[in-house]
Amino acid sequence: MTSILSLIGREKELFAADIENQEEQLKVTVSNSRFLVLGGAGSIGQAVTKEIFKRNPKKLHVVDISENNLAEMVRDIRSSYGYINGDFQTFALDIGSIEYDAFIKADGQFDYVLNLSALKHVRSEKDPYTLMRMIDVNIFNTDKTLQQSINTGVKKYFCVSTDKAANPVNMMGASKRIMEMFLMRHSLEIDISTARFANVAFSDGSLLHSFNQRLEKNQPIVAPNDIKRYFVTPQESGELCLMSCIFGENRDIFFPKLSESLHLISFADIAIKYLEQKGFEPVLCSTEEEARDLAKTLPAQGKWPCLFTGSDTTGEKDFEEFFTDAEILDMQRFSNLGIIKNDAVFNKDLLLEFEASIHSMRKNLSWNKKDIVELFFKMIPDFGHKETGKYLDGKM
């Protein structure tokens, strides 16, 4: 973790004190409990799975649509932690499928369900079909697995949210904000908690993760120079989720407190640190063509071409925030974890209307982005979405 911390401009782990203070209770609870982790082979899912595994759970079942990532996760866990006495199994299943429903019917006995599955990319809103899948995964699969948890007597349901759900400006963040509304509806029947947190450094599919691919393929490093973000490490993401799951009261949303240990840093600054750590001198380029051409010669000289530009794509937020002015906070319970306290506030009729509208679009196999955006605005009147007509897939 030390190398990742230095890349994101930090020296200390965020939650070390809180984890140390709660470790005994964590071990007792985990070792006496049964866990189901959904979306468990993604970066955050793997981090959560490891945090649970190393505390010797009675039962740990992990579901993910990616069989390759599941296989690598098992190799990683066996190589790092070995084995546990409890029941540890993985299942390559689509949460929205009938096979998953059969799995729950046959083996739905869990104390904690943690849902880490999500379409997380802002670029997922570029076309109406990927956007509809994002709605299905982020909202309706959550609602479905939550209802199944209620039906099977699960004690606690945790679902990861995002900082982008606070005053959202993109469809991904808005989908998570709407998901939080659905969570509130079910919180009358089951205890739920969630977490909003920063970008997970070098998570699968992220811009930082792509730096590794660019070096492997002798391609330029590209990053925005006008966007600063908060970053947590993969391990910290797993710790935050587990803390919220185990210690969160009904409807709590956990988030990392801002401090000297958690500060904004630009992608371009991380790119420079990354290349220097790899032994390369960054060389700034002015165009994509120049960067591609120099990638053929510079690496052999111990240098690497970089293109740092401003951002003009749809869905980019100028700044990040974990909570809004209207939300009630508990900043005293933990050293570096803040908690948003929620009442069961939701508009039942509006949620039903949202469900009916989306189901109608899907039944007719016909929808467009404009109709979905209008529906999102109805759910979130102050939604800050602005369409620029430009998307990340249109850039290098």
Contacts in CASP RR format, 6 or more apart in sequence:
PFRMAT RR
TARGET T0000
AUTHOR 0000-0000-0000
METHOD contacts of the structure
MODEL  1
MTSILSLIGREKELFAADIENQEEQLKVTVSNSRFLVLGGAGSIGQAVTK
EIFKRNPKKLHVVDISENNLAEMVRDIRSSYGYINGDFQTFALDIGSIEY
DAFIKADGQFDYVLNLSALKHVRSEKDPYTLMRMIDVNIFNTDKTLQQSI
NTGVKKYFCVSTDKAANPVNMMGASKRIMEMFLMRHSLEIDISTARFANV
AFSDGSLLHSFNQRLEKNQPIVAPNDIKRYFVTPQESGELCLMSCIFGEN
RDIFFPKLSESLHLISFADIAIKYLEQKGFEPVLCSTEEEARDLAKTLPA
QGKWPCLFTGSDTTGEKDFEEFFTDAEILDMQRFSNLGIIKNDAVFNKDL
LLEFEASIHSMRKNLSWNKKDIVELFFKMIPDFGHKETGKYLDGKM
1 13 0 8 1.000
1 233 0 8 1.000
1 235 0 8 1.000
3 277 0 8 1.000
4 201 0 8 1.000
4 202 0 8 1.000
4 233 0 8 1.000
4 234 0 8 1.000
5 11 0 8 1.000
5 12 0 8 1.000
5 13 0 8 1.000
5 233 0 8 1.000
6 273 0 8 1.000
6 277 0 8 1.000
7 201 0 8 1.000
7 208 0 8 1.000
7 270 0 8 1.000
7 273 0 8 1.000
7 274 0 8 1.000
7 277 0 8 1.000
8 201 0 8 1.000
8 231 0 8 1.000
8 233 0 8 1.000
8 265 0 8 1.000
8 270 0 8 1.000
9 263 0 8 1.000
9 265 0 8 1.000
9 273 0 8 1.000
10 261 0 8 1.000
10 262 0 8 1.000
10 263 0 8 1.000
11 261 0 8 1.000
12 261 0 8 1.000
13 233 0 8 1.000
13 235 0 8 1.000
13 236 0 8 1.000
14 232 0 8 1.000
14 236 0 8 1.000
14 256 0 8 1.000
14 261 0 8 1.000
14 262 0 8 1.000
14 336 0 8 1.000
15 236 0 8 1.000
15 239 0 8 1.000
15 240 0 8 1.000
15 243 0 8 1.000
15 256 0 8 1.000
15 336 0 8 1.000
15 337 0 8 1.000
17 335 0 8 1.000
17 336 0 8 1.000
18 243 0 8 1.000
18 334 0 8 1.000
18 335 0 8 1.000
18 336 0 8 1.000
18 337 0 8 1.000
19 26 0 8 1.000
19 239 0 8 1.000
19 243 0 8 1.000
21 335 0 8 1.000
22 243 0 8 1.000
22 247 0 8 1.000
25 246 0 8 1.000
25 247 0 8 1.000
26 55 0 8 1.000
26 242 0 8 1.000
26 246 0 8 1.000
27 55 0 8 1.000
27 56 0 8 1.000
29 246 0 8 1.000
30 52 0 8 1.000
30 55 0 8 1.000
30 56 0 8 1.000
30 57 0 8 1.000
30 246 0 8 1.000
31 55 0 8 1.000
31 56 0 8 1.000
31 57 0 8 1.000
31 58 0 8 1.000
32 58 0 8 1.000
33 57 0 8 1.000
33 58 0 8 1.000
33 59 0 8 1.000
33 111 0 8 1.000
33 112 0 8 1.000
34 57 0 8 1.000
34 58 0 8 1.000
34 59 0 8 1.000
34 60 0 8 1.000
34 109 0 8 1.000
34 110 0 8 1.000
34 111 0 8 1.000
34 112 0 8 1.000
35 52 0 8 1.000
35 57 0 8 1.000
35 59 0 8 1.000
35 60 0 8 1.000
35 61 0 8 1.000
35 110 0 8 1.000
35 111 0 8 1.000
35 112 0 8 1.000
35 113 0 8 1.000
35 114 0 8 1.000
36 61 0 8 1.000
36 62 0 8 1.000
36 63 0 8 1.000
36 108 0 8 1.000
36 110 0 8 1.000
36 112 0 8 1.000
36 113 0 8 1.000
36 114 0 8 1.000
37 45 0 8 1.000
37 48 0 8 1.000
37 49 0 8 1.000
37 52 0 8 1.000
37 60 0 8 1.000
37 61 0 8 1.000
37 62 0 8 1.000
37 63 0 8 1.000
37 114 0 8 1.000
37 116 0 8 1.000
38 63 0 8 1.000
38 64 0 8 1.000
38 95 0 8 1.000
38 113 0 8 1.000
38 114 0 8 1.000
38 115 0 8 1.000
38 116 0 8 1.000
38 117 0 8 1.000
38 145 0 8 1.000
39 45 0 8 1.000
39 62 0 8 1.000
39 63 0 8 1.000
39 64 0 8 1.000
39 65 0 8 1.000
39 95 0 8 1.000
39 115 0 8 1.000
39 116 0 8 1.000
39 117 0 8 1.000
40 46 0 8 1.000
40 48 0 8 1.000
40 49 0 8 1.000
40 62 0 8 1.000
40 63 0 8 1.000
40 64 0 8 1.000
40 70 0 8 1.000
40 73 0 8 1.000
40 116 0 8 1.000
40 117 0 8 1.000
41 62 0 8 1.000
41 64 0 8 1.000
41 66 0 8 1.000
41 69 0 8 1.000
41 70 0 8 1.000
41 72 0 8 1.000
41 73 0 8 1.000
41 90 0 8 1.000
42 64 0 8 1.000
42 66 0 8 1.000
42 69 0 8 1.000
42 116 0 8 1.000
42 203 0 8 1.000
42 204 0 8 1.000
43 200 0 8 1.000
43 202 0 8 1.000
43 203 0 8 1.000
43 204 0 8 1.000
43 206 0 8 1.000
43 234 0 8 1.000
43 237 0 8 1.000
44 116 0 8 1.000
44 160 0 8 1.000
44 200 0 8 1.000
44 203 0 8 1.000
44 234 0 8 1.000
44 237 0 8 1.000
44 238 0 8 1.000
44 241 0 8 1.000
45 114 0 8 1.000
45 116 0 8 1.000
45 238 0 8 1.000
45 241 0 8 1.000
46 69 0 8 1.000
46 73 0 8 1.000
46 76 0 8 1.000
46 234 0 8 1.000
47 200 0 8 1.000
47 234 0 8 1.000
47 235 0 8 1.000
47 237 0 8 1.000
47 238 0 8 1.000
47 239 0 8 1.000
47 241 0 8 1.000
48 114 0 8 1.000
48 116 0 8 1.000
48 237 0 8 1.000
48 238 0 8 1.000
48 241 0 8 1.000
48 242 0 8 1.000
49 60 0 8 1.000
49 62 0 8 1.000
49 73 0 8 1.000
49 77 0 8 1.000
50 76 0 8 1.000
50 77 0 8 1.000
50 80 0 8 1.000
50 81 0 8 1.000
50 235 0 8 1.000
50 238 0 8 1.000
51 235 0 8 1.000
51 238 0 8 1.000
51 239 0 8 1.000
51 241 0 8 1.000
51 242 0 8 1.000
52 60 0 8 1.000
52 242 0 8 1.000
53 60 0 8 1.000
53 77 0 8 1.000
53 81 0 8 1.000
53 84 0 8 1.000
53 88 0 8 1.000
54 81 0 8 1.000
56 84 0 8 1.000
56 85 0 8 1.000
56 86 0 8 1.000
57 84 0 8 1.000
57 86 0 8 1.000
57 88 0 8 1.000
58 86 0 8 1.000
58 87 0 8 1.000
59 86 0 8 1.000
59 87 0 8 1.000
59 88 0 8 1.000
59 110 0 8 1.000
60 84 0 8 1.000
60 86 0 8 1.000
60 87 0 8 1.000
60 88 0 8 1.000
60 89 0 8 1.000
61 87 0 8 1.000
61 88 0 8 1.000
61 89 0 8 1.000
61 90 0 8 1.000
61 91 0 8 1.000
61 107 0 8 1.000
61 110 0 8 1.000
62 70 0 8 1.000
62 73 0 8 1.000
62 89 0 8 1.000
62 90 0 8 1.000
62 91 0 8 1.000
63 90 0 8 1.000
63 91 0 8 1.000
63 93 0 8 1.000
63 95 0 8 1.000
63 100 0 8 1.000
63 103 0 8 1.000
64 70 0 8 1.000
64 90 0 8 1.000
64 91 0 8 1.000
64 92 0 8 1.000
64 93 0 8 1.000
64 117 0 8 1.000
65 92 0 8 1.000
65 93 0 8 1.000
65 94 0 8 1.000
65 95 0 8 1.000
65 117 0 8 1.000
66 92 0 8 1.000
67 92 0 8 1.000
69 204 0 8 1.000
70 90 0 8 1.000
70 91 0 8 1.000
70 92 0 8 1.000
73 90 0 8 1.000
74 90 0 8 1.000
91 103 0 8 1.000
93 99 0 8 1.000
93 100 0 8 1.000
93 103 0 8 1.000
94 100 0 8 1.000
95 117 0 8 1.000
95 137 0 8 1.000
95 141 0 8 1.000
95 144 0 8 1.000
95 145 0 8 1.000
96 136 0 8 1.000
96 141 0 8 1.000
96 144 0 8 1.000
101 148 0 8 1.000
104 148 0 8 1.000
104 152 0 8 1.000
108 148 0 8 1.000
108 152 0 8 1.000
109 152 0 8 1.000
110 149 0 8 1.000
110 152 0 8 1.000
110 154 0 8 1.000
111 154 0 8 1.000
111 155 0 8 1.000
111 156 0 8 1.000
112 154 0 8 1.000
112 155 0 8 1.000
112 156 0 8 1.000
112 157 0 8 1.000
112 158 0 8 1.000
112 245 0 8 1.000
112 246 0 8 1.000
113 145 0 8 1.000
113 149 0 8 1.000
113 154 0 8 1.000
113 156 0 8 1.000
113 157 0 8 1.000
113 158 0 8 1.000
114 158 0 8 1.000
114 159 0 8 1.000
114 241 0 8 1.000
114 245 0 8 1.000
115 141 0 8 1.000
115 142 0 8 1.000
115 145 0 8 1.000
115 146 0 8 1.000
115 157 0 8 1.000
115 158 0 8 1.000
115 159 0 8 1.000
115 160 0 8 1.000
116 160 0 8 1.000
116 241 0 8 1.000
117 137 0 8 1.000
117 141 0 8 1.000
118 137 0 8 1.000
118 138 0 8 1.000
118 160 0 8 1.000
118 162 0 8 1.000
118 176 0 8 1.000
119 130 0 8 1.000
119 133 0 8 1.000
119 134 0 8 1.000
119 137 0 8 1.000
119 138 0 8 1.000
119 172 0 8 1.000
119 175 0 8 1.000
120 162 0 8 1.000
120 172 0 8 1.000
121 172 0 8 1.000
121 205 0 8 1.000
121 392 0 8 1.000
122 164 0 8 1.000
122 170 0 8 1.000
122 171 0 8 1.000
122 172 0 8 1.000
122 313 0 8 1.000
122 314 0 8 1.000
122 315 0 8 1.000
122 316 0 8 1.000
122 392 0 8 1.000
123 391 0 8 1.000
123 392 0 8 1.000
123 393 0 8 1.000
124 130 0 8 1.000
124 131 0 8 1.000
124 133 0 8 1.000
124 134 0 8 1.000
124 171 0 8 1.000
124 172 0 8 1.000
125 131 0 8 1.000
125 134 0 8 1.000
125 170 0 8 1.000
125 171 0 8 1.000
125 172 0 8 1.000
125 314 0 8 1.000
125 315 0 8 1.000
125 369 0 8 1.000
126 314 0 8 1.000
126 391 0 8 1.000
126 392 0 8 1.000
126 393 0 8 1.000
127 369 0 8 1.000
128 367 0 8 1.000
128 368 0 8 1.000
128 369 0 8 1.000
128 372 0 8 1.000
131 171 0 8 1.000
131 369 0 8 1.000
131 372 0 8 1.000
132 358 0 8 1.000
132 361 0 8 1.000
132 362 0 8 1.000
132 367 0 8 1.000
132 372 0 8 1.000
134 171 0 8 1.000
134 172 0 8 1.000
134 175 0 8 1.000
135 175 0 8 1.000
135 358 0 8 1.000
135 372 0 8 1.000
138 172 0 8 1.000
138 175 0 8 1.000
138 176 0 8 1.000
138 179 0 8 1.000
139 175 0 8 1.000
139 178 0 8 1.000
139 179 0 8 1.000
139 182 0 8 1.000
140 355 0 8 1.000
140 358 0 8 1.000
142 159 0 8 1.000
142 179 0 8 1.000
142 182 0 8 1.000
142 183 0 8 1.000
143 182 0 8 1.000
143 186 0 8 1.000
145 157 0 8 1.000
146 157 0 8 1.000
146 159 0 8 1.000
146 182 0 8 1.000
146 183 0 8 1.000
146 186 0 8 1.000
146 190 0 8 1.000
146 192 0 8 1.000
147 186 0 8 1.000
149 157 0 8 1.000
149 190 0 8 1.000
150 186 0 8 1.000
150 189 0 8 1.000
150 190 0 8 1.000
153 190 0 8 1.000
154 190 0 8 1.000
155 191 0 8 1.000
156 190 0 8 1.000
156 191 0 8 1.000
156 192 0 8 1.000
156 193 0 8 1.000
156 245 0 8 1.000
157 186 0 8 1.000
157 190 0 8 1.000
157 191 0 8 1.000
157 192 0 8 1.000
157 193 0 8 1.000
158 192 0 8 1.000
158 193 0 8 1.000
158 194 0 8 1.000
158 195 0 8 1.000
158 241 0 8 1.000
158 244 0 8 1.000
158 245 0 8 1.000
159 179 0 8 1.000
159 183 0 8 1.000
159 192 0 8 1.000
159 194 0 8 1.000
160 194 0 8 1.000
160 195 0 8 1.000
160 241 0 8 1.000
161 176 0 8 1.000
161 179 0 8 1.000
161 180 0 8 1.000
161 194 0 8 1.000
161 195 0 8 1.000
161 196 0 8 1.000
161 253 0 8 1.000
162 172 0 8 1.000
162 173 0 8 1.000
162 176 0 8 1.000
162 196 0 8 1.000
162 197 0 8 1.000
163 196 0 8 1.000
163 197 0 8 1.000
163 198 0 8 1.000
163 230 0 8 1.000
163 255 0 8 1.000
163 320 0 8 1.000
163 321 0 8 1.000
163 322 0 8 1.000
164 170 0 8 1.000
164 172 0 8 1.000
164 173 0 8 1.000
164 176 0 8 1.000
164 317 0 8 1.000
164 320 0 8 1.000
165 173 0 8 1.000
165 174 0 8 1.000
165 176 0 8 1.000
165 177 0 8 1.000
165 179 0 8 1.000
165 180 0 8 1.000
165 196 0 8 1.000
166 177 0 8 1.000
166 196 0 8 1.000
166 321 0 8 1.000
166 322 0 8 1.000
166 323 0 8 1.000
166 324 0 8 1.000
167 321 0 8 1.000
167 324 0 8 1.000
167 382 0 8 1.000
167 384 0 8 1.000
168 174 0 8 1.000
168 176 0 8 1.000
168 177 0 8 1.000
168 380 0 8 1.000
168 383 0 8 1.000
168 384 0 8 1.000
168 385 0 8 1.000
169 315 0 8 1.000
169 316 0 8 1.000
169 317 0 8 1.000
169 383 0 8 1.000
169 384 0 8 1.000
169 385 0 8 1.000
169 386 0 8 1.000
170 314 0 8 1.000
170 315 0 8 1.000
170 316 0 8 1.000
170 317 0 8 1.000
170 385 0 8 1.000
171 315 0 8 1.000
171 372 0 8 1.000
171 373 0 8 1.000
171 376 0 8 1.000
171 385 0 8 1.000
174 376 0 8 1.000
174 379 0 8 1.000
174 380 0 8 1.000
174 383 0 8 1.000
174 385 0 8 1.000
175 376 0 8 1.000
177 379 0 8 1.000
177 380 0 8 1.000
178 354 0 8 1.000
178 376 0 8 1.000
178 379 0 8 1.000
178 380 0 8 1.000
180 194 0 8 1.000
180 253 0 8 1.000
181 346 0 8 1.000
181 347 0 8 1.000
181 351 0 8 1.000
181 379 0 8 1.000
182 346 0 8 1.000
182 351 0 8 1.000
183 192 0 8 1.000
183 194 0 8 1.000
183 251 0 8 1.000
184 251 0 8 1.000
184 342 0 8 1.000
184 344 0 8 1.000
184 345 0 8 1.000
184 346 0 8 1.000
185 344 0 8 1.000
185 346 0 8 1.000
185 348 0 8 1.000
185 351 0 8 1.000
186 192 0 8 1.000
187 250 0 8 1.000
187 251 0 8 1.000
187 344 0 8 1.000
188 344 0 8 1.000
191 249 0 8 1.000
191 250 0 8 1.000
192 250 0 8 1.000
192 251 0 8 1.000
193 244 0 8 1.000
193 245 0 8 1.000
193 248 0 8 1.000
193 249 0 8 1.000
193 250 0 8 1.000
193 251 0 8 1.000
193 252 0 8 1.000
193 253 0 8 1.000
193 254 0 8 1.000
194 244 0 8 1.000
194 252 0 8 1.000
194 253 0 8 1.000
194 254 0 8 1.000
195 240 0 8 1.000
195 241 0 8 1.000
195 244 0 8 1.000
195 253 0 8 1.000
195 254 0 8 1.000
195 255 0 8 1.000
196 253 0 8 1.000
196 254 0 8 1.000
196 255 0 8 1.000
196 322 0 8 1.000
196 323 0 8 1.000
196 340 0 8 1.000
197 232 0 8 1.000
197 237 0 8 1.000
197 240 0 8 1.000
197 255 0 8 1.000
197 256 0 8 1.000
197 322 0 8 1.000
198 229 0 8 1.000
198 230 0 8 1.000
198 231 0 8 1.000
198 232 0 8 1.000
198 256 0 8 1.000
198 262 0 8 1.000
198 320 0 8 1.000
199 206 0 8 1.000
199 208 0 8 1.000
199 229 0 8 1.000
199 230 0 8 1.000
199 231 0 8 1.000
199 232 0 8 1.000
200 206 0 8 1.000
200 231 0 8 1.000
200 232 0 8 1.000
200 233 0 8 1.000
200 234 0 8 1.000
200 237 0 8 1.000
201 208 0 8 1.000
201 231 0 8 1.000
201 232 0 8 1.000
201 233 0 8 1.000
201 234 0 8 1.000
202 208 0 8 1.000
202 209 0 8 1.000
202 211 0 8 1.000
202 212 0 8 1.000
202 234 0 8 1.000
203 209 0 8 1.000
203 234 0 8 1.000
203 237 0 8 1.000
207 223 0 8 1.000
207 267 0 8 1.000
208 267 0 8 1.000
208 270 0 8 1.000
208 274 0 8 1.000
211 221 0 8 1.000
211 271 0 8 1.000
211 274 0 8 1.000
213 219 0 8 1.000
214 220 0 8 1.000
214 221 0 8 1.000
214 222 0 8 1.000
215 221 0 8 1.000
215 278 0 8 1.000
215 304 0 8 1.000
218 295 0 8 1.000
218 296 0 8 1.000
218 299 0 8 1.000
219 292 0 8 1.000
219 295 0 8 1.000
220 285 0 8 1.000
220 288 0 8 1.000
220 291 0 8 1.000
220 292 0 8 1.000
220 294 0 8 1.000
220 295 0 8 1.000
220 304 0 8 1.000
220 305 0 8 1.000
220 306 0 8 1.000
220 307 0 8 1.000
220 396 0 8 1.000
221 271 0 8 1.000
221 274 0 8 1.000
221 275 0 8 1.000
221 282 0 8 1.000
221 304 0 8 1.000
221 305 0 8 1.000
221 306 0 8 1.000
221 307 0 8 1.000
222 288 0 8 1.000
222 291 0 8 1.000
222 306 0 8 1.000
222 307 0 8 1.000
222 308 0 8 1.000
222 309 0 8 1.000
222 395 0 8 1.000
222 396 0 8 1.000
223 266 0 8 1.000
223 267 0 8 1.000
223 268 0 8 1.000
223 270 0 8 1.000
223 271 0 8 1.000
223 306 0 8 1.000
223 307 0 8 1.000
223 308 0 8 1.000
224 266 0 8 1.000
224 267 0 8 1.000
224 268 0 8 1.000
224 308 0 8 1.000
224 309 0 8 1.000
224 310 0 8 1.000
224 311 0 8 1.000
224 316 0 8 1.000
225 266 0 8 1.000
225 267 0 8 1.000
225 268 0 8 1.000
225 308 0 8 1.000
225 309 0 8 1.000
225 310 0 8 1.000
226 266 0 8 1.000
226 310 0 8 1.000
226 311 0 8 1.000
227 266 0 8 1.000
227 267 0 8 1.000
227 310 0 8 1.000
227 311 0 8 1.000
227 316 0 8 1.000
228 264 0 8 1.000
228 265 0 8 1.000
228 266 0 8 1.000
228 319 0 8 1.000
229 264 0 8 1.000
229 265 0 8 1.000
229 266 0 8 1.000
229 267 0 8 1.000
229 320 0 8 1.000
230 256 0 8 1.000
230 258 0 8 1.000
230 262 0 8 1.000
230 263 0 8 1.000
230 264 0 8 1.000
230 320 0 8 1.000
231 265 0 8 1.000
231 270 0 8 1.000
232 240 0 8 1.000
232 256 0 8 1.000
232 262 0 8 1.000
236 256 0 8 1.000
240 254 0 8 1.000
240 256 0 8 1.000
240 337 0 8 1.000
243 254 0 8 1.000
243 334 0 8 1.000
243 337 0 8 1.000
244 252 0 8 1.000
244 253 0 8 1.000
244 254 0 8 1.000
248 254 0 8 1.000
248 339 0 8 1.000
251 341 0 8 1.000
251 342 0 8 1.000
251 343 0 8 1.000
251 344 0 8 1.000
252 339 0 8 1.000
252 340 0 8 1.000
252 341 0 8 1.000
252 342 0 8 1.000
253 323 0 8 1.000
253 339 0 8 1.000
253 340 0 8 1.000
253 342 0 8 1.000
254 337 0 8 1.000
254 338 0 8 1.000
254 339 0 8 1.000
254 340 0 8 1.000
255 322 0 8 1.000
255 323 0 8 1.000
255 337 0 8 1.000
255 338 0 8 1.000
255 339 0 8 1.000
255 340 0 8 1.000
256 262 0 8 1.000
256 322 0 8 1.000
256 336 0 8 1.000
256 337 0 8 1.000
256 338 0 8 1.000
257 331 0 8 1.000
257 335 0 8 1.000
257 336 0 8 1.000
257 337 0 8 1.000
257 338 0 8 1.000
258 322 0 8 1.000
259 336 0 8 1.000
261 336 0 8 1.000
264 320 0 8 1.000
268 306 0 8 1.000
268 308 0 8 1.000
271 282 0 8 1.000
271 306 0 8 1.000
271 308 0 8 1.000
272 282 0 8 1.000
272 306 0 8 1.000
275 281 0 8 1.000
275 282 0 8 1.000
275 304 0 8 1.000
275 306 0 8 1.000
276 282 0 8 1.000
279 302 0 8 1.000
280 299 0 8 1.000
280 302 0 8 1.000
280 303 0 8 1.000
280 304 0 8 1.000
281 302 0 8 1.000
281 303 0 8 1.000
281 304 0 8 1.000
282 303 0 8 1.000
282 304 0 8 1.000
282 306 0 8 1.000
283 294 0 8 1.000
283 298 0 8 1.000
283 303 0 8 1.000
283 304 0 8 1.000
283 305 0 8 1.000
283 306 0 8 1.000
284 306 0 8 1.000
284 307 0 8 1.000
284 308 0 8 1.000
285 291 0 8 1.000
285 294 0 8 1.000
285 305 0 8 1.000
285 306 0 8 1.000
285 307 0 8 1.000
286 307 0 8 1.000
287 307 0 8 1.000
288 307 0 8 1.000
288 396 0 8 1.000
290 305 0 8 1.000
291 305 0 8 1.000
291 306 0 8 1.000
291 307 0 8 1.000
291 396 0 8 1.000
292 305 0 8 1.000
292 396 0 8 1.000
294 305 0 8 1.000
295 304 0 8 1.000
295 305 0 8 1.000
298 304 0 8 1.000
298 305 0 8 1.000
307 396 0 8 1.000
312 388 0 8 1.000
312 390 0 8 1.000
313 388 0 8 1.000
313 390 0 8 1.000
313 391 0 8 1.000
313 392 0 8 1.000
313 395 0 8 1.000
314 386 0 8 1.000
314 387 0 8 1.000
314 388 0 8 1.000
314 389 0 8 1.000
314 390 0 8 1.000
314 391 0 8 1.000
315 385 0 8 1.000
315 386 0 8 1.000
315 388 0 8 1.000
322 340 0 8 1.000
323 329 0 8 1.000
323 340 0 8 1.000
327 340 0 8 1.000
327 341 0 8 1.000
327 342 0 8 1.000
328 340 0 8 1.000
328 341 0 8 1.000
328 342 0 8 1.000
329 338 0 8 1.000
329 339 0 8 1.000
329 340 0 8 1.000
329 341 0 8 1.000
330 338 0 8 1.000
330 339 0 8 1.000
330 341 0 8 1.000
331 338 0 8 1.000
331 339 0 8 1.000
333 339 0 8 1.000
350 378 0 8 1.000
350 379 0 8 1.000
353 378 0 8 1.000
354 375 0 8 1.000
354 378 0 8 1.000
354 379 0 8 1.000
357 375 0 8 1.000
358 375 0 8 1.000
361 367 0 8 1.000
361 371 0 8 1.000
361 372 0 8 1.000
373 385 0 8 1.000
373 387 0 8 1.000
376 383 0 8 1.000
376 385 0 8 1.000
377 383 0 8 1.000
377 385 0 8 1.000
END
